[in-house]
Amino acid sequence: MARAGLFICTLTFLLTGFFSQLPGQSLAEMQKWHVAAEKGGLAEVDKAIRQYEDVLVSNPANALARVYLGSSQTLRSRALGYGPEKLRTLRLGGDLMDAAVVAAPKDPLVRLIRAVNFLQIPTVFGKRAVAHADFDILLVAIKEKDLTLTPDERGAIYYFGGVSLQQRKRKSEARAAWQEGLKIAEDKNLISKLKKKVP
């Protein structure tokens, strides 16, 4: 699948390592499905979609599966040629991610996956404001002591939250977010990305 497609999702950056400490084998499997979908072609994306749909058949309340399903539909949209089907698939992906956040508004990982997706969808589709609002929520939420997040999950919020702030011309706040991320990040890949933002 071409990386130069119109709709680009970079959740592999998030999913390989940062969320590896999530409890339960099924969650680890869901991460692997998405990574395989992003690295593969349309067949791998469709396979991941079926897998998430199967999870939701047995557990309709699984917000993480729903947000991954929505993200996978976004991946699918970038593989399709321009036309109604591409737009329909993109909108379906967005609707699924919205539903996941509505179902689990206090789950930072669910919100983060939507936010990263929406941050990268072209502004013409009107999702950028939702992404910015998500990161405003997340950048406050990660300061709560009772919020269960690993250092790299927090670092990822600071990294992408900084990108969100940068897009809004809030340069000093973006830099502060990246600096906070550098204080806590443990993953070498994440640290490298943060250092590029804060030379």
Backbone hydrogen bonds in HBPLUS format (Angstrom, degrees):
<---DONOR---> <-ACCEPTOR-->    atom                        ^
c    i                          cat <-CA-CA->   ^        H-A-AA   ^      H-
h    n   atom  resd res      DA  || num        DHA   H-A  angle D-A-AA Bond
n    s   type  num  typ     dist DA aas  dist angle  dist       angle   num
A0013-PHE N   A0010-THR O   3.20 MM   3  5.85 138.5  2.39 113.6 120.9     1
A0014-LEU N   A0011-LEU O   2.93 MM   3  4.91 119.6  2.31  94.9 110.4     2
A0015-LEU N   A0011-LEU O   2.72 MM   4  5.90 158.2  1.77 157.6 164.5     3
A0016-THR N   A0012-THR O   3.05 MM   4  5.81 151.2  2.14 151.9 152.3     4
A0020-SER N   A0017-GLY O   3.27 MM   3  5.08 166.4  2.29 105.2 107.6     5
A0022-LEU N   A0019-PHE O   3.17 MM   3  5.73 165.2  2.20 120.2 120.9     6
A0028-ALA N   A0024-GLY O   3.38 MM   4  6.76 158.6  2.43 146.9 152.5     7
A0029-GLU N   A0025-GLN O   2.89 MM   4  6.17 153.3  1.96 153.5 161.7     8
A0030-MET N   A0026-SER O   2.96 MM   4  6.21 151.6  2.04 141.6 148.9     9
A0031-GLN N   A0027-LEU O   3.09 MM   4  6.40 150.5  2.18 147.0 154.1    10
A0032-LYS N   A0028-ALA O   3.11 MM   4  6.42 159.0  2.16 145.6 150.8    11
A0033-TRP N   A0029-GLU O   2.92 MM   4  6.22 153.4  1.99 153.0 160.3    12
A0034-HIS N   A0030-MET O   3.24 MM   4  6.45 158.5  2.29 143.2 147.7    13
A0035-VAL N   A0031-GLN O   3.01 MM   4  6.31 162.6  2.04 154.8 159.8    14
A0036-ALA N   A0032-LYS O   2.94 MM   4  6.09 163.1  1.97 150.3 154.9    15
A0037-ALA N   A0033-TRP O   2.94 MM   4  6.16 150.0  2.04 142.6 151.3    16
A0038-GLU N   A0034-HIS O   2.90 MM   4  6.16 159.1  1.94 152.9 157.7    17
A0039-LYS N   A0035-VAL O   3.01 MM   4  6.17 156.8  2.07 149.6 155.7    18
A0040-GLY N   A0036-ALA O   2.92 MM   4  5.79 134.0  2.14 139.1 150.4    19
A0044-GLU N   A0041-GLY O   3.12 MM   3  5.45 121.5  2.48 104.1 117.2    20
A0045-VAL N   A0041-GLY O   3.10 MM   4  6.44 154.4  2.17 150.1 158.0    21
A0046-ASP N   A0042-LEU O   2.86 MM   4  6.09 166.8  1.88 155.5 158.3    22
A0047-LYS N   A0043-ALA O   2.97 MM   4  6.13 147.3  2.08 139.3 148.7    23
A0048-ALA N   A0044-GLU O   3.00 MM   4  6.23 158.7  2.05 145.4 150.3    24
A0049-ILE N   A0045-VAL O   2.94 MM   4  6.25 157.5  2.00 151.4 158.0    25
A0050-ARG N   A0046-ASP O   3.05 MM   4  6.30 159.9  2.09 146.2 150.4    26
A0051-GLN N   A0047-LYS O   2.98 MM   4  6.26 153.4  2.05 147.2 155.1    27
A0052-TYR N   A0048-ALA O   2.92 MM   4  6.21 162.1  1.95 158.2 161.5    28
A0053-GLU N   A0049-ILE O   2.95 MM   4  6.13 157.2  2.00 148.8 155.8    29
A0054-ASP N   A0050-ARG O   2.94 MM   4  6.15 148.7  2.03 144.5 152.5    30
A0055-VAL N   A0051-GLN O   3.10 MM   4  6.44 153.4  2.17 144.7 151.3    31
A0056-LEU N   A0052-TYR O   3.02 MM   4  6.31 156.5  2.08 148.7 154.8    32
A0057-VAL N   A0053-GLU O   2.97 MM   4  6.23 136.2  2.17 141.7 153.5    33
A0058-SER N   A0054-ASP O   3.33 MM   4  6.66 154.8  2.40 147.1 151.4    34
A0059-ASN N   A0055-VAL O   2.79 MM   4  5.94 138.2  1.97 142.3 156.0    35
A0062-ASN N   A0059-ASN O   3.05 MM   3  5.69 164.0  2.08 127.0 128.1    36
A0063-ALA N   A0061-ALA O   2.92 MM   2  5.82 108.6  2.44 117.9 101.5    37
A0066-ARG N   A0062-ASN O   3.16 MM   4  6.45 151.4  2.25 143.8 152.3    38
A0067-VAL N   A0063-ALA O   2.90 MM   4  6.13 156.3  1.95 149.0 154.5    39
A0068-TYR N   A0064-LEU O   3.00 MM   4  6.16 156.2  2.06 145.7 152.4    40
A0069-LEU N   A0065-ALA O   2.87 MM   4  6.02 148.9  1.97 140.6 149.7    41
A0070-GLY N   A0066-ARG O   2.94 MM   4  6.22 157.6  1.99 145.8 151.4    42
A0071-SER N   A0067-VAL O   2.92 MM   4  6.16 154.5  1.99 142.3 149.5    43
A0072-SER N   A0068-TYR O   2.82 MM   4  6.03 150.7  1.90 145.9 154.2    44
A0073-GLN N   A0069-LEU O   2.94 MM   4  6.26 148.1  2.04 147.2 155.7    45
A0074-THR N   A0070-GLY O   3.06 MM   4  6.38 145.5  2.19 141.6 151.0    46
A0075-LEU N   A0071-SER O   2.94 MM   4  6.33 148.9  2.03 143.1 152.0    47
A0076-ARG N   A0072-SER O   2.84 MM   4  6.16 150.4  1.93 143.3 151.9    48
A0077-SER N   A0073-GLN O   2.94 MM   4  6.22 146.7  2.05 142.4 150.7    49
A0079-ALA N   A0076-ARG O   3.03 MM   3  5.33 141.9  2.17 104.9 116.1    50
A0080-LEU N   A0077-SER O   3.29 MM   3  5.36 151.7  2.37  99.5 107.6    51
A0087-LEU N   A0083-GLY O   3.34 MM   4  6.67 162.5  2.37 154.3 158.7    52
A0088-ARG N   A0084-PRO O   2.80 MM   4  5.95 158.1  1.85 151.2 158.3    53
A0089-THR N   A0085-GLU O   2.94 MM   4  6.01 160.2  1.98 145.8 150.7    54
A0090-LEU N   A0086-LYS O   3.02 MM   4  6.22 155.7  2.08 143.9 150.8    55
A0091-ARG N   A0087-LEU O   2.94 MM   4  6.14 162.8  1.97 150.3 154.6    56
A0092-LEU N   A0088-ARG O   2.90 MM   4  6.11 153.9  1.97 145.3 153.0    57
A0093-GLY N   A0089-THR O   2.96 MM   4  6.18 160.1  2.00 148.0 152.8    58
A0094-GLY N   A0090-LEU O   3.03 MM   4  6.34 158.0  2.08 147.9 153.7    59
A0095-ASP N   A0091-ARG O   2.86 MM   4  6.10 158.3  1.91 151.1 157.2    60
A0096-LEU N   A0092-LEU O   2.95 MM   4  6.18 157.6  2.00 152.9 158.4    61
A0097-MET N   A0093-GLY O   3.07 MM   4  6.31 159.6  2.11 148.8 154.0    62
A0098-ASP N   A0094-GLY O   2.90 MM   4  6.10 155.2  1.96 148.6 156.0    63
A0099-ALA N   A0095-ASP O   2.93 MM   4  6.14 157.2  1.98 145.6 151.8    64
A0100-ALA N   A0096-LEU O   2.99 MM   4  6.24 149.0  2.09 143.7 152.1    65
A0101-VAL N   A0097-MET O   3.11 MM   4  6.37 156.7  2.17 147.6 152.6    66
A0102-VAL N   A0098-ASP O   2.96 MM   4  6.22 157.0  2.02 151.2 158.0    67
A0103-ALA N   A0099-ALA O   2.94 MM   4  6.12 150.9  2.03 143.3 151.1    68
A0104-ALA N   A0100-ALA O   2.94 MM   4  6.13 139.9  2.11 140.6 151.6    69
A0107-ASP N   A0104-ALA O   3.12 MM   3  5.47 167.6  2.14 115.8 119.2    70
A0111-ARG N   A0107-ASP O   3.21 MM   4  6.46 168.1  2.22 155.1 158.3    71
A0112-LEU N   A0108-PRO O   2.85 MM   4  5.89 150.0  1.94 138.9 148.0    72
A0113-ILE N   A0109-LEU O   3.02 MM   4  6.18 159.8  2.06 148.1 151.6    73
A0114-ARG N   A0110-VAL O   3.28 MM   4  6.57 162.7  2.31 148.2 152.2    74
A0115-ALA N   A0111-ARG O   2.88 MM   4  6.06 162.7  1.91 149.5 155.2    75
A0116-VAL N   A0112-LEU O   2.90 MM   4  6.09 161.4  1.94 155.2 158.4    76
A0117-ASN N   A0113-ILE O   3.21 MM   4  6.34 163.0  2.24 144.1 148.7    77
A0118-PHE N   A0114-ARG O   2.86 MM   4  6.06 176.0  1.86 164.0 164.7    78
A0119-LEU N   A0115-ALA O   2.89 MM   4  5.88 141.5  2.04 142.0 152.2    79
A0120-GLN N   A0117-ASN O   3.09 MM   3  5.61 148.2  2.19 110.5 119.0    80
A0125-PHE N   A0122-PRO O   3.07 MM   3  6.12 171.1  2.08 131.8 133.7    81
A0126-GLY N   A0123-THR O   2.95 MM   3  5.41 166.8  1.96 118.6 122.7    82
A0130-VAL N   A0127-LYS O   3.11 MM   3  5.38 123.1  2.45 103.0 116.8    83
A0131-ALA N   A0127-LYS O   3.13 MM   4  6.49 158.6  2.18 154.1 160.2    84
A0132-HIS N   A0128-ARG O   2.95 MM   4  6.26 161.3  1.99 153.6 158.2    85
A0133-ALA N   A0129-ALA O   2.98 MM   4  6.19 158.0  2.03 143.8 149.8    86
A0134-ASP N   A0130-VAL O   2.87 MM   4  6.12 154.5  1.93 149.2 156.5    87
A0135-PHE N   A0131-ALA O   2.96 MM   4  6.29 160.1  2.01 153.8 158.4    88
A0136-ASP N   A0132-HIS O   2.95 MM   4  6.22 148.8  2.05 146.3 155.3    89
A0137-ILE N   A0133-ALA O   3.08 MM   4  6.36 153.3  2.15 145.9 152.4    90
A0138-LEU N   A0134-ASP O   2.85 MM   4  6.15 162.3  1.88 152.4 157.8    91
A0139-LEU N   A0135-PHE O   2.84 MM   4  5.84 160.3  1.88 147.7 152.2    92
A0140-VAL N   A0137-ILE O   3.23 MM   3  5.42 138.9  2.41 100.2 111.2    93
A0141-ALA N   A0137-ILE O   2.87 MM   4  6.07 161.0  1.91 150.9 157.3    94
A0142-ILE N   A0138-LEU O   3.01 MM   4  6.07 157.7  2.06 154.5 156.1    95
A0143-LYS N   A0140-VAL O   3.18 MM   3  5.77 160.0  2.22 115.0 121.1    96
A0144-GLU N   A0141-ALA O   2.96 MM   3  5.55 165.9  1.98 120.0 124.7    97
A0147-LEU N   A0144-GLU O   3.32 MM   3  5.62 166.0  2.35 110.2 113.6    98
A0153-GLU N   A0150-THR O   3.15 MM   3  5.12 123.1  2.49  96.4 111.0    99
A0154-ARG N   A0150-THR O   3.02 MM   4  6.33 160.3  2.06 156.3 161.3   100
A0155-GLY N   A0151-PRO O   2.82 MM   4  6.04 149.7  1.92 138.6 148.5   101
A0156-ALA N   A0152-ASP O   2.84 MM   4  5.96 146.7  1.95 138.8 146.5   102
A0157-ILE N   A0153-GLU O   3.15 MM   4  6.44 150.2  2.25 140.5 147.7   103
A0158-TYR N   A0154-ARG O   2.99 MM   4  6.36 156.7  2.04 149.4 155.9   104
A0159-TYR N   A0155-GLY O   2.84 MM   4  6.10 151.1  1.92 144.4 153.1   105
A0160-PHE N   A0156-ALA O   2.95 MM   4  6.11 169.4  1.96 157.1 155.7   106
A0161-GLY N   A0157-ILE O   2.70 MM   4  5.46 145.1  1.82 138.4 150.4   107
A0162-GLY N   A0158-TYR O   2.91 MM   4  5.81 144.9  2.04 131.7 140.1   108
A0163-VAL N   A0159-TYR O   3.09 MM   4  6.52 147.4  2.20 142.5 151.7   109
A0164-SER N   A0160-PHE O   2.92 MM   4  6.23 155.1  1.98 146.8 153.3   110
A0165-LEU N   A0161-GLY O   2.95 MM   4  6.25 158.2  2.00 147.2 152.8   111
A0166-GLN N   A0162-GLY O   2.82 MM   4  6.02 153.3  1.89 146.5 154.6   112
A0167-GLN N   A0163-VAL O   2.95 MM   4  6.22 153.5  2.02 148.9 155.1   113
A0168-ARG N   A0165-LEU O   3.05 MM   3  5.10 133.6  2.27  96.2 109.3   114
A0170-ARG N   A0165-LEU O   2.94 MM   5  5.18 159.6  1.98 156.3 149.6   115
A0169-LYS N   A0166-GLN O   2.97 MM   3  5.06 157.8  2.02 113.4 114.0   116
A0174-ALA N   A0170-ARG O   2.97 MM   4  6.19 152.1  2.05 150.8 159.8   117
A0175-ARG N   A0171-LYS O   2.96 MM   4  6.16 163.3  1.98 151.8 155.5   118
A0176-ALA N   A0172-SER O   3.03 MM   4  6.22 154.3  2.10 140.2 147.4   119
A0177-ALA N   A0173-GLU O   2.96 MM   4  6.20 152.0  2.04 144.8 151.9   120
A0178-TRP N   A0174-ALA O   3.02 MM   4  6.35 162.3  2.05 154.4 158.3   121
A0179-GLN N   A0175-ARG O   2.93 MM   4  6.16 153.0  2.00 147.9 155.8   122
A0180-GLU N   A0176-ALA O   2.98 MM   4  6.24 151.8  2.06 144.8 152.0   123
A0181-GLY N   A0177-ALA O   2.95 MM   4  6.26 153.9  2.02 147.7 155.4   124
A0182-LEU N   A0178-TRP O   2.98 MM   4  6.29 149.4  2.08 145.2 152.8   125
A0183-LYS N   A0179-GLN O   3.26 MM   4  6.53 136.9  2.46 138.5 148.9   126
A0183-LYS N   A0180-GLU O   3.12 MM   3  5.22 131.7  2.36  97.6 110.5   127
A0184-ILE N   A0181-GLY O   3.22 MM   3  5.57 142.1  2.37 104.7 114.2   128
A0185-ALA N   A0181-GLY O   2.88 MM   4  5.77 153.2  1.95 161.3 168.4   129
A0191-ILE N   A0187-ASP O   2.90 MM   4  6.15 164.2  1.92 157.0 162.1   130
A0192-SER N   A0188-LYS O   2.94 MM   4  6.08 155.5  2.00 144.6 150.9   131
A0193-LYS N   A0189-ASN O   3.12 MM   4  6.39 157.5  2.17 144.1 149.6   132
A0194-LEU N   A0190-LEU O   2.92 MM   4  6.17 157.4  1.97 154.1 160.6   133
A0195-LYS N   A0191-ILE O   2.90 MM   4  6.08 156.6  1.95 149.6 155.9   134
A0196-LYS N   A0192-SER O   3.15 MM   4  6.39 143.0  2.29 142.7 151.6   135
A0197-LYS N   A0194-LEU O   2.99 MM   3  5.15 132.9  2.22  98.7 112.0   136
A0198-VAL N   A0194-LEU O   2.99 MM   4  6.32 137.8  2.17 143.4 156.1   137
